[in-house]
Amino acid sequence: MSGEGMPAEGLSAEEVLAAIRARRDRDADWRGGRTFSLVYNPDHPELEKLQEQVALEFLHENALNPFAFPSLTEMDAEVVAWGSELVHGPGPGRMTSGGTESIFLAVQTARDEAVEGRGVTAPVLLTADTVHPAFAKAAKYLGVEHVKVPVGADGRADPVAMTERMDALTGRVALVVGSAPCYPYGVIDPIAELAGAAARRGLLFHTDACLGGWLLPFWEELGRAVPPWDFRVEGVTSLSADVHKYGWTIKGASLVLYRDKALLNRQFFLYDGWPGGLYGSATTAGTRPAAPIAVAWATIRHLGRAGYLELAGRVAAATDRFRDGITAIDGLHLTHPPDMSVMEIGTSGGAGVGAVGDFMDDRGWHLDRQQGGLHLMLWPYHLKVADQFLADLGQAALTTAADRGRTAGYGGIA
Ligand SMILES: Cc1ncc(COP(=O)(O)O)c(C=O)c1O
């Protein structure tokens, strides 16, 4: 279609739908449990139907102006309060469009606190090298230097090496970050040690719980071992938690939370330097879609704690099934024992990571390639496909190849 220019005449609604559906046929089959990132599938048809109805109800509203649509302001505030309670937070925060926006805002507020509050001239963002690329992107966009420290053999941030860098960067560190868990390996950084070291030096500390924020509280309730990661750790001053991941809502919903209101205030933008009157916004976006707010509210209200616990139990069952199945396959292993439902499959002996990935592609699975292995992220629907997946993976491990195969992570530029 590209190169034809904007169509002179419109198509009928039926023709438009047919055209869209034809294009969609080539998309990844997430409904069939064939993907392990991008779409989190709770296998909950009733919830999905409710989400679609609520999205339709709020398809056209705009959450930019809290006075025009107080219903959205109320729902936003309730989602923040519920999420904050889950992570034992004092409260202040905002809904954002996703993990990346939450992270941008946490880096921006920390940068401004360092520059305006402490007179730092060249602020630094200090993270482990497993931290999500959103931090590198935030550093690039916000003019902050990103210093990355190699993780230890267990895949976790190394608190000794990180503390040394806090000291070596004398006074320049605007924000120290730990992940709960990190995306590549699914392990939780030693948040208590990292945040404690930051606090003793008067530095801000952010827990990136974009992945774990809505699952780890229930993981803990299930009796699984969860090292400290949330606001119960005193030095944690901000936290990101994505409702559109293990919070099971539609795309466009995350939380950025702070320990202190003063830090949140640095996020707000008020402006009257134009003829259009006072303009205010609490997050990065101007015009803001309303559906993600309403659907997040509806999802949490529908599931309640009991629903989240039940879904977490099914994620835990899927995690056990996949972990045990993978480690039983000759030539495959998990590179770092995961703390949650996210893991990396490594190969040893003959099979190359790329070759195993290619074999699985050919069987209709979509596994993201990392530098050291194949990435796996699990949700309830995967229980339905575990046997088939493990059978195909066993076959894949038998095919050994010297080539590195195709390479692709879970993001991309078309
Ligand atoms: C640990 C972690 N942080 C941040 C993000 C960024 O989230 P988003 O893709 O919603 O911007 C992700 C995404 O997978 C993540 O896994």
Ligand as a Chemical Component Dictionary entry (heavy atoms), coordinates in Angstrom:
data_LIG
# 
_chem_comp.id                   LIG 
_chem_comp.type                 NON-POLYMER 
_chem_comp.pdbx_formal_charge   0 
_chem_comp.three_letter_code    LIG 
# 
loop_
_chem_comp_atom.comp_id 
_chem_comp_atom.atom_id 
_chem_comp_atom.alt_atom_id 
_chem_comp_atom.type_symbol 
_chem_comp_atom.charge 
_chem_comp_atom.model_Cartn_x 
_chem_comp_atom.model_Cartn_y 
_chem_comp_atom.model_Cartn_z 
_chem_comp_atom.pdbx_ordinal 
LIG C1 C1 C 0 11.954 -4.569 33.801 1  
LIG C2 C2 C 0 11.286 -3.685 32.792 2  
LIG N1 N1 N 0 11.321 -2.343 32.931 3  
LIG C3 C3 C 0 10.747 -1.521 32.049 4  
LIG C4 C4 C 0 10.086 -1.995 30.946 5  
LIG C5 C5 C 0 9.495  -1.034 29.945 6  
LIG O1 O1 O 0 8.108  -1.149 29.899 7  
LIG P1 P1 P 0 7.237  -0.646 28.645 8  
LIG O2 O2 O 0 7.570  -1.564 27.511 9  
LIG O3 O3 O 0 5.829  -0.772 29.148 10 
LIG O4 O4 O 0 7.593  0.749  28.353 11 
LIG C6 C6 C 0 10.009 -3.386 30.756 12 
LIG C7 C7 C 0 9.331  -3.960 29.599 13 
LIG O5 O5 O 0 9.285  -5.152 29.401 14 
LIG C8 C8 C 0 10.624 -4.256 31.696 15 
LIG O6 O6 O 0 10.605 -5.585 31.548 16 
# 
loop_
_chem_comp_bond.comp_id 
_chem_comp_bond.atom_id_1 
_chem_comp_bond.atom_id_2 
_chem_comp_bond.value_order 
_chem_comp_bond.pdbx_ordinal 
LIG C1 C2 SING 1  
LIG C2 N1 SING 2  
LIG C2 C8 DOUB 3  
LIG N1 C3 DOUB 4  
LIG C3 C4 SING 5  
LIG C4 C5 SING 6  
LIG C4 C6 DOUB 7  
LIG C5 O1 SING 8  
LIG O1 P1 SING 9  
LIG P1 O2 DOUB 10 
LIG P1 O3 SING 11 
LIG P1 O4 SING 12 
LIG C6 C7 SING 13 
LIG C6 C8 SING 14 
LIG C7 O5 DOUB 15 
LIG C8 O6 SING 16 
# 
